[in-house]
Amino acid sequence: MSSKERRIVAFETHPSLSSFDFQQNAFKDRSVLITGGLGFIGANLAGRLAGLGAKATLVDSLIPEYGGNLWNVEPIRDQIRINIADVRDEHAMKYLIQGQDVLFNLAGQTSHLDSMVNPYPDLEINARAQLSILEASRKFNPKLKIVFASTRQVYGKPQYLPVDERHPLHPVDVNGVNKLAGEWYHIVYHDAYGLRTTVLRLTNTYGPRMRVKDARQTFLGIWIRRLIEGKPVLVFGDGKQVRDFNYVDDVVDALLLSASSDDSNGQIYNLGAEDPIALKDLAVLLVQLHGRGEHQLVPFPDDRKAIDIGDYYADYRRFRSQFGWRPMVDLQEGLKRTLEFYRQHAKHYWNSDES
């Protein structure tokens, strides 16, 4: 095996599902653009695309608060192109989308709390920039296939469980409002102009390369960091809130499936899992898998309590019935892989002197 092959294999955490083998033909020699490509999901997607023979260009602003990390793609640096640009830069995006076959539109401001403290960057990135990207696509690359990563946050506090795509939309924070606007721009541009757009509403995605230096991307990241540093995992409230989680490899499968088929054009789909878990039980499981440590229940900070959605888990049957997708990595296995990754690579994701 060549060094190039070893580096690509090292990036993979589980083999592609046999039922998804058509991806090999779907992406080989195809030009693919990934916004937010140096971030968590984008980097894992880039690793898979490198193995599928795609010609991938990764766009990322590398703004410190937003999760981009050059080391995320170290194993495939010689297999990809990297462009340091901001999706809010209309001129840059107009240039970058030209000649592309597929756009995985993953860049976003993900912190719910930050969106409430400073709503304007969230508006610019999650709403206005999406409109600019779609306008550029309409004018300069109307055949581009676009997959947009949205969020469960658009539903707000569930009125029933599991949450399906017909559930009322009632975001509880600015981030949810702007992500909802972003996804509906994609649907409108499909309906009005025929752009080949698809929206995936992601739930709690976790795994290697997620942001763990703080809770801006996912609370699970800061839990893992605290465990590795020998600090207790802090669970807000009574810990009875139930959530579902998708391992990043499964999310990458869903993104690739969506991009591979025009049957997904103009559609919105939930992702989700079959093993929702209470957060207190999740903390116990994580401590057990790590082999040491503890969790503590602490009062909900007022700013977080105001935008907490309570119990949430998704009904993803619509996507499953159309594409055959289901999560292949269960929560225990996914957490094992994630813990091992950060035990080995912690120095690339946080400094020991950071608070």
DANOR-V355626 format. One record per residue. N is the residue number from 1. PHI is phi in degrees with one decimal (NA if undefined). PSI is psi in radians with two decimals (* if undefined). OMEGA is omega in whole degrees, 0 to 359 (none if undefined). Layout:
n | phi | psi | omega
N | PHI | PSI | OMEGA
N | PHI | PSI | OMEGA
//
This chain:
n | phi | psi | omega
1 | NA | 2.30 | 181
2 | -72.3 | 2.86 | 178
3 | -62.7 | -0.63 | 177
4 | -61.4 | -0.78 | 180
5 | -65.8 | -0.69 | 179
6 | -62.7 | -0.66 | 182
7 | -67.6 | -0.68 | 179
8 | -68.0 | -0.77 | 179
9 | -61.4 | -0.68 | 180
10 | -61.6 | -0.48 | 181
11 | -75.1 | -0.52 | 182
12 | -73.8 | 2.58 | 174
13 | -116.2 | -0.32 | 168
14 | -155.6 | 2.63 | 183
15 | -66.6 | 2.65 | 176
16 | -60.3 | 2.55 | 180
17 | -66.8 | 2.46 | 183
18 | -60.0 | -0.57 | 180
19 | -70.5 | -0.19 | 181
20 | -106.3 | 0.30 | 184
21 | -61.4 | -0.40 | 180
22 | -60.5 | -0.32 | 179
23 | -59.4 | -0.54 | 181
24 | -56.6 | -0.76 | 178
25 | -78.5 | -0.57 | 184
26 | -65.3 | -0.52 | 187
27 | -117.2 | -0.14 | 181
28 | -62.1 | 2.18 | 179
29 | 65.1 | 0.22 | 178
30 | -86.0 | 2.55 | 178
31 | -88.6 | 2.11 | 187
32 | -126.7 | 2.30 | 177
33 | -110.4 | 2.32 | 178
34 | -122.7 | 1.95 | 172
35 | -80.1 | 2.52 | 188
36 | 68.3 | 0.52 | 189
37 | -70.7 | -0.32 | 178
38 | -96.4 | 0.07 | 177
39 | -87.1 | -2.96 | 187
40 | -59.6 | -1.17 | 183
41 | -69.8 | -0.71 | 181
42 | -59.3 | -0.72 | 181
43 | -69.0 | -0.72 | 177
44 | -64.8 | -0.67 | 175
45 | -63.4 | -0.75 | 179
46 | -60.9 | -0.68 | 178
47 | -61.3 | -0.73 | 179
48 | -67.1 | -0.75 | 181
49 | -63.3 | -0.63 | 177
50 | -60.0 | -0.72 | 178
51 | -69.0 | -0.40 | 180
52 | -91.7 | 0.03 | 176
53 | 81.3 | 0.31 | 179
54 | -78.6 | 2.77 | 174
55 | -101.9 | 1.66 | 190
56 | -100.2 | 2.36 | 171
57 | -114.7 | 2.21 | 182
58 | -104.9 | 2.19 | 178
59 | -108.9 | 2.24 | 179
60 | -154.9 | 2.50 | 179
61 | -83.4 | -0.35 | 185
62 | 55.6 | 0.48 | 171
63 | -65.8 | 2.22 | 190
64 | -54.2 | -0.60 | 184
65 | -74.6 | -0.20 | 191
66 | -107.5 | 0.09 | 165
67 | 96.9 | -0.13 | 178
68 | -65.8 | 2.46 | 184
69 | -150.9 | 2.02 | 182
70 | -59.4 | -0.55 | 181
71 | -67.2 | -0.35 | 178
72 | -55.9 | -0.52 | 184
73 | -113.2 | 0.31 | 181
74 | -53.8 | -0.71 | 181
75 | -64.8 | -0.33 | 185
76 | -124.9 | 0.40 | 185
77 | -56.7 | -0.59 | 182
78 | -87.0 | 0.08 | 181
79 | -110.7 | -0.02 | 186
80 | -135.7 | 2.89 | 169
81 | -109.9 | 2.50 | 179
82 | -122.5 | 2.28 | 177
83 | -124.8 | 2.04 | 179
84 | -83.6 | 1.80 | 183
85 | -152.2 | 2.79 | 181
86 | -105.7 | 2.33 | 180
87 | -62.5 | -0.27 | 177
88 | -78.2 | -0.17 | 179
89 | -86.2 | 1.73 | 185
90 | -60.7 | -0.68 | 182
91 | -68.0 | -0.71 | 178
92 | -64.1 | -0.78 | 182
93 | -68.1 | -0.63 | 177
94 | -59.2 | -0.69 | 179
95 | -71.9 | -0.75 | 189
96 | -70.7 | -0.55 | 183
97 | -77.7 | -0.30 | 182
98 | -67.7 | 2.33 | 179
99 | 82.5 | 0.01 | 180
100 | -88.2 | 2.58 | 176
101 | -92.5 | -0.63 | 183
102 | -137.9 | 2.45 | 172
103 | -120.3 | 2.07 | 169
104 | -95.2 | 1.86 | 189
105 | -93.2 | 1.49 | 188
106 | -106.8 | -0.24 | 184
107 | -65.1 | 2.41 | 178
108 | -173.0 | 2.83 | 170
109 | -90.6 | 2.06 | 190
110 | -102.3 | -0.23 | 186
111 | -78.6 | 2.08 | 177
112 | -66.0 | -0.72 | 181
113 | -67.4 | -0.77 | 178
114 | -59.6 | -0.61 | 181
115 | -66.3 | -0.45 | 178
116 | -85.9 | -0.61 | 180
117 | -73.7 | -0.71 | 181
118 | -139.1 | 1.49 | 189
119 | -72.5 | -0.36 | 189
120 | -70.1 | -0.75 | 175
121 | -60.3 | -0.65 | 178
122 | -62.3 | -0.75 | 177
123 | -60.9 | -0.78 | 183
124 | -66.0 | -0.72 | 185
125 | -81.6 | -0.83 | 188
126 | -85.7 | -0.27 | 180
127 | -122.0 | -1.17 | 187
128 | -62.0 | -0.74 | 180
129 | -63.1 | -0.57 | 178
130 | -65.5 | -0.70 | 178
131 | -63.5 | -0.71 | 178
132 | -63.4 | -0.73 | 179
133 | -62.9 | -0.74 | 181
134 | -68.2 | -0.67 | 177
135 | -63.6 | -0.74 | 178
136 | -64.2 | -0.68 | 178
137 | -64.7 | -0.77 | 180
138 | -59.7 | -0.71 | 185
139 | -85.0 | -0.61 | 191
140 | -118.1 | -0.21 | 179
141 | -157.0 | 1.14 | 188
142 | -68.8 | -0.21 | 178
143 | -93.9 | 0.03 | 182
144 | -62.0 | 2.36 | 172
145 | -90.0 | 2.22 | 186
146 | -123.8 | 2.22 | 173
147 | -115.9 | 2.10 | 184
148 | -105.1 | 2.27 | 178
149 | -89.6 | 1.89 | 175
150 | -102.7 | -2.81 | 190
151 | -145.8 | 2.66 | 173
152 | -60.6 | -0.34 | 185
153 | -62.1 | -0.32 | 180
154 | -66.3 | -0.37 | 181
155 | -80.3 | -0.43 | 185
156 | 71.8 | -2.57 | 180
157 | -77.4 | 2.09 | 185
158 | -59.8 | 2.41 | 173
159 | -89.0 | -0.36 | 175
160 | -156.9 | 2.82 | 181
161 | -131.4 | 2.57 | 350
162 | -69.1 | 2.74 | 183
163 | -83.7 | 2.11 | 175
164 | -103.2 | 3.13 | 185
165 | -69.6 | -0.23 | 178
166 | -88.7 | -0.07 | 180
167 | -61.2 | 2.47 | 176
168 | -55.8 | 2.58 | 180
169 | -101.3 | 2.06 | 184
170 | -150.5 | 1.28 | 182
171 | -58.6 | 2.56 | 181
172 | -103.7 | -0.03 | 179
173 | -145.0 | 2.95 | 182
174 | -62.4 | -0.67 | 179
175 | -57.9 | -0.77 | 179
176 | -63.9 | -0.68 | 178
177 | -63.0 | -0.81 | 183
178 | -71.9 | -0.63 | 175
179 | -65.9 | -0.62 | 176
180 | -63.9 | -0.75 | 176
181 | -61.2 | -0.77 | 180
182 | -60.0 | -0.76 | 182
183 | -70.8 | -0.62 | 181
184 | -74.7 | -0.46 | 170
185 | -58.9 | -0.73 | 180
186 | -64.2 | -0.69 | 180
187 | -70.4 | -0.75 | 179
188 | -60.5 | -0.74 | 181
189 | -69.5 | -0.43 | 170
190 | -70.7 | -0.87 | 185
191 | -66.2 | -0.70 | 185
192 | -86.8 | -0.63 | 188
193 | -120.4 | -0.05 | 178
194 | 78.7 | 0.27 | 176
195 | -64.9 | 2.53 | 185
196 | -89.4 | 1.38 | 186
197 | -111.0 | 2.57 | 176
198 | -138.1 | 2.51 | 179
199 | -118.8 | 2.24 | 172
200 | -112.8 | 2.18 | 176
201 | -92.9 | 1.87 | 184
202 | -83.5 | 2.60 | 171
203 | -99.0 | -2.63 | 183
204 | -74.5 | 1.79 | 178
205 | -90.9 | 2.40 | 181
206 | -143.8 | 2.91 | 177
207 | 140.9 | -3.05 | 179
208 | -56.3 | 2.47 | 177
209 | 81.9 | 0.06 | 175
210 | -73.7 | 2.74 | 179
211 | -69.2 | 2.19 | 181
212 | -124.7 | -0.02 | 182
213 | -74.6 | -0.37 | 177
214 | -156.5 | -3.03 | 184
215 | -99.3 | 0.36 | 183
216 | -66.7 | -0.52 | 183
217 | -101.3 | -0.78 | 179
218 | -160.1 | 2.45 | 179
219 | -64.6 | -0.48 | 181
220 | -63.0 | -0.54 | 178
221 | -62.9 | -0.82 | 181
222 | -71.0 | -0.50 | 173
223 | -60.5 | -0.81 | 181
224 | -65.2 | -0.72 | 178
225 | -61.1 | -0.80 | 182
226 | -62.7 | -0.70 | 178
227 | -60.2 | -0.84 | 182
228 | -64.7 | -0.55 | 178
229 | -83.2 | -0.01 | 179
230 | 81.5 | 0.36 | 179
231 | -105.1 | 2.69 | 181
232 | -70.6 | 2.58 | 172
233 | -76.1 | 2.23 | 182
234 | -100.3 | 2.07 | 180
235 | -108.6 | 2.14 | 183
236 | -76.2 | 2.48 | 176
237 | 71.3 | -2.55 | 182
238 | -88.4 | -0.07 | 178
239 | 74.4 | 0.19 | 182
240 | -89.4 | -0.07 | 178
241 | -61.4 | 2.30 | 183
242 | -102.1 | 2.32 | 179
243 | -137.3 | 2.81 | 173
244 | -113.3 | 2.73 | 187
245 | -137.1 | 2.43 | 175
246 | -117.8 | 2.23 | 174
247 | -68.5 | 2.51 | 190
248 | -60.5 | -0.59 | 179
249 | -61.9 | -0.64 | 178
250 | -68.5 | -0.64 | 177
251 | -66.5 | -0.69 | 176
252 | -60.4 | -0.75 | 176
253 | -55.4 | -0.78 | 182
254 | -64.4 | -0.71 | 178
255 | -62.3 | -0.79 | 181
256 | -66.0 | -0.71 | 177
257 | -61.5 | -0.76 | 180
258 | -61.7 | -0.71 | 182
259 | -75.6 | -0.36 | 186
260 | -82.3 | -0.21 | 189
261 | -133.4 | 2.37 | 174
262 | -78.0 | -0.12 | 175
263 | -64.4 | -0.35 | 180
264 | -88.2 | -0.08 | 184
265 | -61.4 | 2.32 | 177
266 | 74.1 | 0.24 | 186
267 | -112.4 | 2.70 | 175
268 | -120.9 | 2.30 | 182
269 | -132.0 | 2.51 | 168
270 | -84.3 | 2.53 | 159
271 | -104.3 | 2.83 | 182
272 | -177.0 | -3.03 | 183
273 | -137.5 | 2.88 | 182
274 | -97.6 | 0.01 | 184
275 | -128.8 | 1.06 | 177
276 | -60.1 | 2.68 | 186
277 | -146.4 | 2.53 | 173
278 | -69.2 | 2.52 | 186
279 | -63.5 | -0.59 | 176
280 | -62.6 | -0.75 | 179
281 | -67.5 | -0.59 | 176
282 | -63.3 | -0.74 | 179
283 | -63.3 | -0.72 | 178
284 | -61.5 | -0.79 | 180
285 | -61.7 | -0.75 | 182
286 | -63.7 | -0.74 | 178
287 | -62.6 | -0.76 | 180
288 | -61.1 | -0.76 | 181
289 | -67.0 | -0.60 | 179
290 | -73.3 | -0.48 | 177
291 | 92.5 | -0.05 | 178
292 | -165.7 | 2.88 | 179
293 | 109.2 | -3.03 | 181
294 | -157.5 | 2.90 | 173
295 | -120.7 | 2.73 | 178
296 | -134.1 | 2.41 | 172
297 | -85.3 | 2.24 | 181
298 | -129.1 | 2.69 | 180
299 | -60.2 | 2.55 | 176
300 | -64.5 | 2.17 | 170
301 | -59.6 | 2.48 | 185
302 | -57.0 | -0.71 | 184
303 | -67.5 | -0.58 | 179
304 | -80.6 | -0.65 | 180
305 | -61.2 | -0.62 | 183
306 | -63.8 | -0.43 | 183
307 | -118.6 | 0.18 | 178
308 | -73.0 | 2.46 | 185
309 | -99.3 | 0.00 | 181
310 | 73.0 | -2.52 | 180
311 | -69.8 | 2.44 | 173
312 | -154.1 | 2.27 | 162
313 | -152.7 | 2.60 | 194
314 | -100.6 | 2.67 | 167
315 | -96.6 | 1.94 | 183
316 | -107.2 | 0.34 | 185
317 | -62.2 | -0.52 | 181
318 | -63.4 | -0.80 | 179
319 | -68.6 | -0.69 | 179
320 | -62.6 | -0.77 | 183
321 | -67.2 | -0.52 | 182
322 | -85.4 | -0.59 | 188
323 | -122.8 | -0.06 | 180
324 | 75.3 | 0.19 | 182
325 | -78.6 | 2.43 | 167
326 | -153.2 | 2.69 | 179
327 | -62.5 | 2.31 | 181
328 | -103.3 | -0.31 | 181
329 | -109.1 | 1.97 | 181
330 | -74.8 | 2.96 | 189
331 | -62.0 | -0.77 | 182
332 | -62.7 | -0.79 | 179
333 | -65.4 | -0.74 | 180
334 | -62.8 | -0.70 | 178
335 | -67.2 | -0.66 | 177
336 | -58.9 | -0.84 | 181
337 | -62.8 | -0.69 | 182
338 | -68.5 | -0.79 | 178
339 | -59.4 | -0.76 | 181
340 | -63.4 | -0.71 | 179
341 | -58.8 | -0.81 | 184
342 | -77.9 | -0.44 | 172
343 | -61.5 | -0.66 | 182
344 | -80.9 | -0.56 | 193
345 | -124.1 | 0.37 | 184
346 | -53.4 | -0.65 | 186
347 | -62.8 | -0.36 | 180
348 | -87.9 | -0.08 | 187
349 | -123.5 | -0.32 | 171
350 | -159.4 | 2.72 | 176
351 | -97.0 | 2.50 | 184
352 | -62.7 | -0.39 | 181
353 | -92.1 | 0.05 | 177
354 | -76.7 | 2.52 | 178
355 | -79.9 | * | none
//
